[in-house]
Amino acid sequence: MYDPDHRGGHVPIHPPGGAVLSDERGERPVPWAAIPLFQSLKPAERDSLRPLVRIKSYEEGETIFREGDAALMFHFILGGRVKIVKATAAGRDVILEIFGPGDPIGAVAAYEERPFPCTAVALEATSLLAVPRQEFFGLLVANPMLARGLLLGLTRRMIEMTRKLAERSSRVEYRIARLFLTLADTVGRRDGKSVRIPVALNRQEIAGMVGTTQETAIRIMSRWSKDGVLITADAGFLIPDRAALEKIPPEE
């Protein structure tokens, strides 16, 4: 496991769940620049926040928080990718979102002081920056720009959720195209003229994310593979031509 603080005799703290908590009390700089929300902090504000910050590392497949847990911390992704999943009545997990570096996870629940509505799981080796909720609220009071940035981020999340709900009335092929375009924007990596998405999703997971059946997802993905629109690889997907996905209309 990657331990960002295991150097020079520092002893990491191991809480339940296997995550490594690093104590950032001046032993190394906190990577503020990796989190867009914190880039506006003044040096004095960073100094006051530093003793409260924890960096946690998770292995692939490890749970970060579970649905129903108290949202006592604000979490921000430093590196890696995290999936947000929701259990269905049938006991199957449906992936709702996938987040990457710089993104907050569970911020709405922490801001509203309510339990996490979903479960967060590391898709790969992932490191998070975590700040206790009450102390973070105190910082928001003292820093209007930080509060404004957080509210803008939460507003964008609500807009994105509204857009996804509206898309549920569009054709399935369009919804799947939007899913992969969003993944390309958030976690995609340029590979020449193509975009590689290093996230492995099976057809059932794709179907759950867009609200369709597994059979429909299989049919569309098979056709796209034959047409070279979207290629399934061992460790994810390859988009040879982004424009081909962008041209798929929401209606027939």
C-alpha positions in Angstrom: 0.0 0.0 0.0 1.2 3.5 -0.8 1.9 5.4 2.4 2.6 9.0 1.8 4.0 9.6 5.2 6.1 6.5 5.8 9.5 8.2 5.7 12.2 9.2 8.1 11.0 7.2 11.1 7.4 8.5 11.0 5.0 5.9 12.3 1.7 5.9 10.4 -1.6 5.4 12.3 -3.7 2.4 11.2 -7.4 2.9 11.9 -10.1 0.2 11.4 -10.7 -0.8 7.8 -7.0 -0.9 6.8 -6.7 2.8 5.7 -3.5 4.5 6.6 -4.0 7.9 8.3 -1.0 10.2 8.1 -0.5 12.9 10.6 0.4 16.1 8.7 1.6 18.2 11.7 4.4 19.9 9.8 6.3 16.8 8.7 5.6 17.4 5.0 3.6 19.9 3.1 0.0 19.2 2.6 -0.7 19.0 -1.2 -3.2 21.9 -1.2 -2.8 22.6 -4.9 -4.2 19.1 -5.7 -7.6 20.2 -4.4 -9.1 23.1 -6.4 -11.3 24.2 -3.5 -8.2 24.8 -1.2 -6.2 26.8 -3.8 -7.7 30.1 -2.6 -6.5 29.6 1.0 -4.0 32.1 2.4 -0.8 30.8 4.1 -2.2 31.6 7.6 -5.4 29.7 6.8 -3.5 26.7 5.6 -1.3 26.8 8.7 -4.4 26.7 10.9 -6.0 23.9 8.9 -2.8 21.7 8.6 -3.1 20.1 12.1 -6.6 18.9 11.3 -5.8 17.4 7.9 -5.4 13.6 7.5 -4.2 11.8 4.4 -5.7 8.3 4.0 -4.6 5.6 1.6 -6.9 2.8 0.4 -6.2 -0.4 -1.6 -8.2 -1.2 -4.7 -11.6 -2.5 -3.7 -11.4 -1.1 -0.1 -14.4 0.7 1.3 -13.9 4.4 2.2 -17.3 4.9 3.8 -20.5 3.0 3.8 -24.1 4.0 3.3 -25.6 5.1 6.6 -22.2 6.0 8.2 -22.1 9.4 9.9 -20.5 12.0 7.6 -18.0 13.4 10.1 -15.3 14.3 7.5 -15.0 16.1 4.2 -13.1 13.9 1.8 -11.2 15.0 -1.3 -9.4 12.7 -3.7 -5.6 13.4 -4.1 -4.9 10.4 -6.4 -6.7 7.4 -7.7 -10.4 6.9 -8.5 -13.4 6.2 -6.4 -16.8 4.7 -7.3 -20.0 5.7 -5.5 -22.4 2.7 -5.2 -26.0 2.2 -4.0 -27.5 -1.1 -3.0 -30.7 -2.0 -4.7 -33.7 -3.8 -3.1 -32.4 -7.0 -4.7 -29.1 -6.6 -2.9 -27.1 -5.6 -6.1 -24.8 -2.6 -6.0 -25.4 0.0 -8.7 -22.6 2.4 -9.6 -23.9 6.0 -9.5 -20.7 8.0 -10.0 -17.0 7.7 -10.6 -14.7 10.4 -9.2 -11.0 11.3 -9.8 -8.3 13.6 -8.4 -9.4 16.9 -7.0 -13.0 15.8 -6.6 -14.9 15.8 -3.2 -16.8 12.7 -2.2 -19.7 12.7 0.2 -19.6 16.5 0.4 -23.3 17.0 0.3 -23.9 14.7 3.2 -21.1 16.2 5.3 -22.4 19.7 4.5 -26.0 18.8 5.5 -24.8 16.9 8.6 -26.6 13.7 7.6 -25.4 10.1 7.0 -23.8 9.1 3.8 -26.6 8.1 1.3 -24.2 5.8 -0.6 -21.1 3.7 -0.3 -17.7 4.9 -1.6 -15.1 2.2 -2.8 -11.6 2.7 -4.2 -11.4 1.6 -7.8 -7.6 1.5 -7.5 -4.9 2.5 -5.0 -6.3 5.8 -3.8 -5.3 8.6 -1.4 -7.7 11.1 0.1 -7.3 14.3 2.0 -9.8 14.4 4.9 -10.9 17.3 7.1 -13.2 17.0 10.2 -16.6 18.5 9.4 -17.0 20.9 12.4 -13.5 22.4 12.0 -14.1 22.7 8.3 -17.3 24.7 9.0 -15.3 27.0 11.2 -12.9 27.6 8.3 -15.9 28.4 6.0 -17.1 31.1 8.3 -13.7 32.7 8.3 -13.2 32.4 4.6 -16.1 33.6 2.4 -14.2 32.6 -0.8 -13.8 29.0 0.4 -17.5 28.9 1.3 -18.4 30.3 -2.1 -16.2 27.6 -3.8 -17.8 24.8 -1.8 -21.3 26.1 -2.6 -20.5 26.4 -6.3 -19.2 22.8 -6.3 -22.3 21.5 -4.5 -24.5 23.5 -7.0 -22.7 21.9 -9.9 -23.3 18.5 -8.4 -27.1 19.2 -8.1 -27.2 20.5 -11.7 -25.4 17.3 -12.8 -27.9 15.2 -10.9 -30.8 17.1 -12.5 -29.3 16.6 -15.9 -28.9 12.9 -15.4 -32.5 12.6 -14.3 -33.7 14.5 -17.4 -31.6 12.2 -19.6 -33.5 9.2 -18.3 -36.2 10.0 -20.8 -33.8 10.0 -23.7 -32.8 6.9 -25.7 -30.5 4.4 -24.1 -27.8 4.7 -26.7 -27.5 8.4 -25.9 -27.3 7.8 -22.2 -24.5 5.3 -22.6 -22.7 7.8 -24.9 -23.0 10.5 -22.2 -21.7 8.1 -19.6 -18.5 7.4 -21.5 -18.1 11.1 -22.5 -18.3 12.0 -18.8 -15.8 9.3 -17.9 -13.5 10.6 -20.6 -13.7 14.1 -19.1 -13.2 13.0 -15.5 -10.7 10.1 -15.6 -9.8 9.8 -19.3 -6.2 9.7 -20.5 -5.1 10.9 -24.0 -3.6 8.1 -26.1 -2.7 9.8 -29.4 -6.0 10.9 -31.0 -7.9 8.4 -28.8 -9.0 8.6 -25.2 -8.3 5.7 -22.8 -10.7 5.2 -19.9 -8.8 3.1 -17.2 -12.0 2.0 -15.5 -13.2 -1.6 -15.9 -17.0 -1.8 -15.9 -19.0 -4.9 -16.8 -22.2 -4.7 -18.9 -24.4 -5.0 -15.8 -22.7 -2.0 -14.1 -23.1 0.1 -17.3 -26.7 -0.8 -17.4 -27.2 0.2 -13.8 -25.5 3.5 -14.3 -27.8 4.6 -17.2 -31.0 2.8 -16.1 -31.4 0.1 -18.7 -31.2 -3.7 -18.9 -28.0 -5.7 -19.1 -29.2 -7.1 -22.5 -29.6 -3.7 -24.0 -26.2 -2.6 -22.7 -24.6 -5.8 -24.3 -26.3 -5.1 -27.6 -25.2 -1.5 -27.8 -21.7 -2.1 -26.6 -21.3 -5.0 -29.1 -22.4 -2.9 -32.0 -20.1 0.0 -31.0 -17.2 -2.4 -30.7 -17.8 -3.7 -34.3 -18.2 -0.1 -35.6 -15.1 1.1 -33.7 -17.0 3.7 -31.7 -16.0 2.3 -28.3 -13.6 -0.6 -27.7 -13.6 -2.7 -24.5 -10.1 -3.4 -23.3 -8.7 -5.5 -20.5 -8.4 -2.6 -18.1 -11.1 -0.3 -19.3 -12.2 1.2 -22.6 -10.8 3.1 -25.6 -12.6 5.9 -27.4 -11.0 6.0 -30.9 -13.1 9.0 -32.0 -14.8 11.1 -29.4 -16.9 12.9 -32.1 -18.7 9.6 -32.9 -20.1 9.5 -29.4 -20.9 13.2 -29.4 -23.0 12.8 -32.6 -25.4 10.3 -31.0 -28.7 12.1 -30.7 -30.9 11.9 -27.6 -33.9 11.0 -29.7 -34.4 8.7 -32.7 
